[in-house]
Amino acid sequence: MDKLGYSIKDICDLSGAGKDLIYNEINNGNLKSAKVGRRRIIRREAAEQWLKDHEKKTSEAMGFEDSAE
């Protein structure tokens, strides 16, 4: 069974993004997460949506058609 949620470290490992970037994205409201006890958990769907949003922004900035969907 796949995990329902990931730790900050897991998201960093899976995405290749740094810990500071992930925390900034959470604090800016770009990446949804939940506080569970003392841990911060990010649902798989939220991480996937965050990456899709960045793909779309990158494509738009480069003048490409929307190929992220």
TAHUWO-V12348 format. One line per field, one symbol per residue. psi: psi as a letter, one per 40 degrees, with the letter a starting at -180 (. if undefined). A space follows every 50 residues. Layout:
psi: ???
//
This chain:
psi: hiidiiiddddddddeiidddddddddeedhiiihhbeihhhiddddddd dddddddddddeeiihee.
//
